[in-house]
Amino acid sequence: MLKTIKVAIVGQPNVGKSSLINAISNAKLHVGNFSGVTVEKKEVFLKTDLYDIDMTDLPGIYSLNAYTPEEQVAKNFLINEDFDIILNVVDANTLSRNLIFSLQLMDMHKKMILVVNMVDEIESKGGKIDKDALESLLGIPVILTSAKEHKGVDEISTQIIKLKKEDKKANKIYYDERVEQRIEKLAKTLQKSPHFRDDDYARFIAIRLLDRDEQVYKIIHDLPIFIEVHSMLEKMYKNLELEFDEDSTTDILSNERAAIAYNLQMEALNLKDEDEGMSEKIDNILIHPILGLPIFLFFMWALFQLTFELGNIPMNFIGEMFTQTQNFLADFLPKGMFNSLLTDGVLPAVGAVVMFLPNILILFFGLNLLEQTGYMSRAAYLMDGFMKRFGLQGKAFVPLVSGFGCTVPAYMAARTLKNPKDRIITMLVLGFMSCGARLPIYVLIIAAFFANHNPGNVLFAIYIGGAILGLIVAKILRTVLFKGEPEPFVMEMPPYRFPSSKALFMDLWIKTKMFLKKAGTFIAFASMIVWFLSAYPKNDMITQNFQTKIEQAKSSKAKAALKNELNAKLLENSYLGSVGKFIEPVFAPLGFDWRMSVSVVAGLAAKEVVVSTMGTLYAVGGESGASKGLISKIRENVDFKAAVALLLIIMIYSPCLAAMSTFYAEIPQWAWRVFYTIYPNVVAWIFAYSAYKIL
């Protein structure tokens, strides 16, 4: 068996780690979660002749003095997990700032490779990075890369293998002599304990203790040497702070690293005076205090227009393809339970969801495009003043916009909000941002009732309406339950960049696979349950009565109508019909029949199941897989007022089980869990009832 090299890919946010992973050739990407937490983990597996390389992409982290939960996950991995090499990715445009964190990583005395990414942007400005100078000064291998242009990417695996074979080199980073004296003295004291026999590890722990790292302090708390170390630290803190005239030894070490990083940049980076004119001109328009917001709304409006208009082109084709497959299998397979399960249950349900895949991908593509160009960060800055009026800070804009894609990562993105009040408010209103899974329901209802009334505008109004309602609820929560002002807004403003086509399409490919996997597994399984509950128990008396009427009918049209009536009666008397009638009183004031009621409740598992359930329950004429057939059936069976109420319910009520589970994992307090579970459903019912009565 080949030996495995374990590599930790680490760097500050926005340095291009994900783009670098996408650019690595012949790699197998695995997406999962870190053990015990819901932070996304990407792993890349590379196979070579001598080694298997297992690369783990850690969440973005600014410093080992971790603050946010995601930074804590990365720090825990670096300190507690067993791996061979650190692959530290830095942005060539912000080299000095990124190198401050690199110096902290070098304190760990692990084998390390510095990957300077986005060198193409430096070169386009007439600049150059001296790789040899960096390697000489740091004493570690340096690779210059451009993930977008695939420059230097293939060198990464070669350097990893080479470094694995080499012996670990001595550290070349040293601090001020006064700091080094304390580090050495503290390390020798630590080595009295068997836990710190290794010189390099003892030095690292000593540095972290001087950096006032509470997590590392806890490591020594239960050891016999704790009292001696504690007494020594107190004296060192006091003396160093007096010698350097600083409030904390953390500030002393930060200043030391900043000075070293600045000198490294001065030695290694040759850059002409940058002309910021073009960026400033673009910013003067896009984040203009008056024009900025209308421009952002225009971009979002255009995106939803494209989502509906372009998405409709392949939608009918996909729906028709499923219909043809359904009809073929219905004739080809022997009549019986399996035939009915496949052609009346699974295929109509899965087809009803998959046909909306183009709409979802267009929406995701547009959001990714805005993010990769650097516009989303500017939109967050632009929205800060507006959002503060509703009790939110500008940084909350990032998870809120992420909610248009998927609520699960949006809840995770809320971790960047350091203030607990800001974070909980943001998470409580994230459900009002319509995720991609709700899009198929919107498109279905809009196509049925608003096809001739600017459907793109209706879709835009739904999304913006949900967002505005979320802001109003946030204001109420801030006024009633979370009194106080939101924290000041601080956010990194990345440079404008041309998006990487490979990164865009790789992300779309991953989302397509995940969507189709969900359609082929969870939704298919859910459709089997819906089919069984709708097909059983068999009612032979109703069937015999209608068969007699069908045989006596003279025209084919009359026979088809009787067959549809038979199917409707059988559905009404099925297990699912009984469930629907049981919950119907809750939804009857909204104009819902039992089929709509069942579909809405089923949507709590996954929003796509609403469409698949409606496809099974309403499309009783043999056209359930076709988009036109399902749309016409919805139009025939659902009242316009009830359709509007349904749109409001879908827009407001609880997200899927996966999103709810993520909220529960992120917020441990049971009071907020219960409140989060109940309040959006009550608000959804009140709005839907009001709209139904007004109409």
Residue pairs with C-beta under 8 A, 6 or more apart in sequence:
2 47
2 50
2 51
2 52
3 50
3 51
3 52
4 51
4 52
4 53
4 54
5 51
5 52
5 53
5 54
5 84
5 85
5 160
5 161
5 164
6 54
6 56
6 82
6 83
6 84
6 85
7 53
7 54
7 55
7 56
7 83
7 84
7 85
7 86
7 87
7 160
8 55
8 56
8 58
8 77
8 78
8 81
8 83
8 85
8 86
8 87
9 17
9 20
9 21
9 44
9 55
9 56
9 57
9 58
9 87
9 89
10 58
10 61
10 74
10 78
10 86
10 87
10 88
10 89
10 105
11 17
11 60
11 61
11 88
11 89
11 90
11 98
11 101
12 60
12 61
12 62
12 90
12 91
12 97
12 98
12 101
13 60
13 61
13 62
13 492
14 60
14 91
14 492
14 494
15 60
15 89
15 90
15 91
15 98
15 117
15 118
16 89
16 91
16 117
16 118
16 147
17 57
17 60
17 89
18 42
18 57
18 503
19 117
19 147
19 148
19 500
19 503
20 89
20 115
20 117
20 145
20 147
20 153
20 156
21 27
21 29
21 42
21 44
21 55
21 57
22 147
22 500
22 502
22 503
22 506
22 507
23 147
23 148
23 150
23 153
23 502
23 503
24 44
24 46
24 153
24 156
24 157
25 150
25 153
25 154
26 46
26 47
27 44
27 45
27 46
28 44
28 45
29 42
29 43
29 44
29 510
30 42
30 43
30 44
30 45
31 40
31 41
31 42
31 43
31 510
32 40
32 41
32 43
33 39
33 40
33 41
34 41
34 73
34 77
37 69
37 73
37 665
38 408
38 411
38 412
38 662
38 665
38 666
39 59
39 69
39 70
39 73
39 412
40 59
40 409
40 412
41 56
41 57
41 58
42 56
42 57
43 54
43 55
43 56
43 57
44 53
44 54
44 55
44 57
45 52
45 53
45 54
45 55
46 52
46 53
46 55
46 157
47 53
48 157
48 161
50 161
51 161
51 164
53 157
53 160
53 161
55 87
56 77
56 83
58 73
58 74
58 77
58 78
59 70
59 71
59 73
59 74
60 70
60 71
60 74
61 70
61 71
61 74
61 75
61 101
62 71
62 101
63 71
63 100
63 101
63 104
64 75
64 78
64 101
64 104
64 105
64 208
64 211
64 213
65 211
65 213
65 250
66 72
66 74
66 75
67 418
68 415
68 416
68 418
69 415
70 412
70 415
70 416
75 215
78 86
78 105
78 108
79 215
79 216
83 110
84 111
84 164
85 110
85 111
85 112
85 113
85 160
85 163
85 164
86 105
86 108
86 110
86 111
86 112
86 113
87 112
87 113
87 115
87 156
87 160
88 101
88 102
88 105
88 112
88 113
88 114
88 115
89 115
89 117
90 98
90 99
90 102
90 114
90 115
90 116
90 117
91 98
91 117
91 118
92 116
92 117
92 118
92 119
92 121
92 122
92 129
92 144
92 269
93 118
93 121
93 122
93 495
95 116
95 129
95 261
95 264
95 265
95 268
95 269
96 258
96 261
96 262
96 264
96 265
97 261
99 260
99 261
99 264
99 265
100 254
100 257
100 258
100 261
102 114
102 138
102 261
103 173
103 257
103 260
103 261
104 257
105 112
106 112
106 138
106 140
106 171
106 173
107 173
107 203
107 204
107 207
107 208
108 204
109 168
109 171
109 200
109 201
109 203
109 204
111 163
111 164
111 166
111 168
112 140
113 140
113 141
113 142
113 143
113 156
113 159
113 160
113 163
114 134
114 138
114 140
114 141
114 142
114 143
115 142
115 143
115 145
115 156
116 129
116 131
116 134
116 142
116 143
116 144
116 145
117 145
117 146
117 147
118 145
118 146
118 147
118 148
119 129
119 144
119 145
119 146
119 151
119 152
120 146
120 148
120 149
120 151
121 146
121 495
121 497
122 128
122 129
122 269
122 271
125 271
125 272
125 274
126 271
126 272
127 269
127 270
127 271
127 272
128 269
128 270
128 271
129 144
129 268
129 269
129 270
130 267
130 268
130 269
130 270
131 142
131 144
131 268
133 267
133 268
134 142
134 264
134 267
134 268
135 141
135 142
137 172
137 264
137 267
137 268
138 172
138 173
138 264
139 169
139 170
139 171
139 172
140 169
141 159
141 162
141 163
143 152
143 155
143 156
143 159
144 151
144 152
145 151
145 152
145 153
145 155
145 156
146 152
147 153
147 500
147 503
148 498
148 500
148 502
148 503
171 200
171 203
173 260
174 180
175 183
175 253
175 256
176 256
178 240
178 243
178 244
179 210
179 240
179 252
179 253
179 256
182 206
182 210
182 236
182 240
183 203
183 206
183 207
183 210
184 203
184 206
185 232
186 206
186 209
186 210
186 229
186 232
186 233
186 236
187 196
187 199
187 202
187 203
187 205
187 206
188 202
189 225
189 228
189 229
189 232
190 196
190 202
190 205
190 206
190 220
190 225
190 229
191 197
191 199
191 202
192 225
192 228
193 220
193 223
193 224
193 225
195 219
195 223
196 202
196 205
205 216
205 219
205 220
207 253
208 216
209 216
209 217
209 220
209 229
209 233
210 233
210 236
210 237
210 240
210 249
210 253
211 249
211 250
211 253
212 237
212 248
212 249
212 250
220 226
220 229
236 249
237 248
237 249
240 246
240 249
240 252
241 247
241 248
241 249
241 252
244 252
244 255
246 252
246 255
279 495
279 496
282 496
283 378
285 291
285 295
286 292
286 295
286 375
286 378
286 382
287 378
287 381
287 382
288 295
292 382
293 382
293 383
293 386
296 379
296 382
296 383
297 464
299 370
299 375
300 460
300 463
300 464
301 457
301 460
303 362
303 363
303 366
303 367
304 363
304 456
304 459
304 460
304 463
305 456
305 457
305 460
306 362
306 366
306 456
307 359
307 362
307 363
307 366
307 439
307 456
307 459
308 359
308 443
308 446
308 455
308 456
308 459
309 456
310 358
310 362
311 356
311 358
311 359
311 362
311 443
312 359
312 447
313 358
314 358
315 355
315 356
315 358
315 359
315 443
315 627
316 355
316 626
316 627
316 628
318 351
318 354
318 355
318 357
318 358
318 627
319 351
319 352
319 355
319 625
319 626
319 627
319 628
319 629
319 630
320 626
320 627
322 347
322 348
322 350
322 351
322 354
322 355
322 625
322 626
323 351
323 623
323 625
323 626
323 629
325 347
325 625
326 343
326 347
326 348
326 351
326 624
326 625
327 343
327 622
329 339
329 342
329 343
329 347
330 339
330 343
333 339
333 342
333 343
340 531
340 535
341 528
341 531
341 532
344 531
344 535
344 616
344 624
345 527
345 528
345 530
345 531
345 532
345 535
345 616
346 524
346 527
346 528
346 531
347 625
348 527
348 612
348 615
348 616
348 619
348 624
348 625
349 523
349 524
349 526
349 527
349 530
349 531
349 612
349 613
349 615
349 616
350 519
350 520
350 523
350 524
350 527
350 612
351 615
351 624
351 625
351 626
352 440
352 611
352 612
352 614
352 615
352 619
352 624
352 625
352 627
352 630
353 440
353 519
353 523
353 608
353 611
353 612
354 516
354 519
355 627
356 439
356 440
356 443
356 444
356 611
357 512
357 515
357 516
359 439
359 440
359 443
360 436
360 439
360 440
360 511
360 515
361 508
361 511
361 512
363 404
363 405
363 436
363 439
364 405
364 436
364 507
364 508
364 511
365 504
365 508
367 401
367 404
367 405
368 499
368 504
368 507
368 508
369 499
369 504
370 376
370 379
372 497
372 499
372 500
372 503
372 504
373 496
373 497
373 498
373 499
374 493
374 494
374 495
374 496
374 497
376 398
376 401
377 491
377 492
377 493
377 494
378 493
379 397
379 401
380 394
380 395
380 397
380 398
380 489
380 491
381 394
381 489
381 491
381 493
383 394
383 397
384 393
384 394
384 395
384 397
384 489
385 394
387 393
387 394
387 396
387 397
387 471
388 394
388 485
388 486
389 475
390 471
390 472
390 474
390 475
390 478
391 425
391 474
391 475
391 477
391 478
391 479
391 482
391 486
392 422
392 425
392 426
392 471
392 474
392 478
392 486
393 417
393 419
393 422
393 486
393 487
393 488
393 489
394 489
394 491
395 416
395 417
395 422
395 489
395 490
395 491
396 414
396 417
396 422
396 425
396 426
396 486
398 413
398 416
399 410
399 411
399 413
399 414
399 416
399 417
399 426
399 427
399 430
400 410
400 426
400 429
400 430
400 433
400 467
400 470
401 433
402 409
402 410
402 413
403 410
403 430
403 431
403 433
403 434
403 435
404 433
404 434
404 435
404 436
404 463
405 435
405 436
406 435
406 436
406 437
406 659
407 430
407 431
407 433
407 435
407 655
407 656
407 659
407 662
408 658
408 659
408 662
410 430
410 433
410 435
411 427
411 430
411 659
411 662
411 663
411 666
412 662
412 666
414 423
414 426
414 427
414 430
414 666
415 423
415 666
417 423
417 426
417 487
418 487
419 486
419 487
421 482
421 484
421 486
422 486
422 487
424 482
424 667
424 672
425 474
425 477
425 478
425 482
426 474
427 663
427 666
427 667
427 676
428 473
428 474
428 477
428 672
428 675
428 676
428 679
429 470
429 471
429 473
429 474
429 477
430 470
431 470
431 652
431 653
431 654
431 655
431 659
431 680
432 466
432 467
432 469
432 470
432 473
432 651
432 652
432 680
433 463
433 466
433 467
433 470
434 442
434 462
434 463
434 466
434 651
435 607
435 655
435 659
437 606
437 607
437 608
437 656
438 607
438 650
438 651
440 607
440 608
440 610
440 611
441 603
441 607
441 610
441 611
441 646
441 647
441 650
442 459
442 462
442 647
442 650
443 459
444 611
444 614
444 630
444 631
444 634
445 634
445 643
445 646
445 647
446 455
446 458
446 459
447 455
447 627
447 631
448 631
448 632
448 634
448 635
448 638
448 643
449 635
449 640
449 643
450 458
462 647
462 651
465 651
466 651
466 652
469 651
469 652
469 687
473 683
478 484
478 486
518 606
518 608
519 608
522 605
522 606
523 606
523 608
523 609
523 612
526 602
526 605
526 606
526 609
526 612
526 613
527 612
527 613
527 616
530 576
530 602
530 612
530 613
530 616
530 617
531 616
532 575
533 574
533 575
533 576
533 579
534 571
534 574
534 575
534 576
534 577
534 616
534 617
535 570
535 574
536 574
536 575
537 574
537 575
539 569
539 570
539 573
542 566
542 569
542 570
542 573
543 566
543 570
546 562
546 563
546 565
546 566
546 569
549 562
550 559
550 562
550 563
550 566
553 559
553 562
560 621
564 620
564 621
567 620
568 620
571 577
571 595
571 617
571 620
572 594
576 598
576 617
577 594
579 598
580 593
580 594
580 595
580 597
580 598
581 594
583 594
583 597
583 598
583 601
584 592
584 593
584 594
584 597
586 597
586 685
587 596
587 597
587 600
589 689
589 692
590 642
590 645
590 646
590 649
590 685
590 688
590 689
590 692
591 639
591 641
591 642
591 645
591 692
592 600
592 642
592 645
592 646
593 637
595 614
595 617
595 618
595 637
596 614
596 638
596 642
596 646
598 613
598 617
599 609
599 610
599 613
599 614
599 617
600 610
600 646
600 649
600 650
600 653
602 609
602 610
602 613
603 609
603 610
603 613
603 650
603 653
603 656
604 653
604 654
604 656
604 657
605 656
605 657
606 656
606 657
606 658
607 650
607 655
607 656
610 650
614 630
614 634
615 624
615 625
615 630
616 624
618 630
618 633
618 634
618 637
619 625
619 629
619 630
619 633
620 633
621 629
621 633
623 629
623 630
623 632
623 633
624 630
624 633
634 643
638 646
640 695
641 691
641 692
641 695
642 692
644 691
644 692
644 695
645 688
645 689
645 691
645 692
646 688
648 684
648 687
648 688
648 691
649 684
649 685
649 688
651 684
652 680
652 683
652 684
652 687
652 688
653 680
653 681
653 684
653 685
654 660
654 677
654 680
654 681
660 676
660 677
663 673
663 676
664 673
667 673
667 676
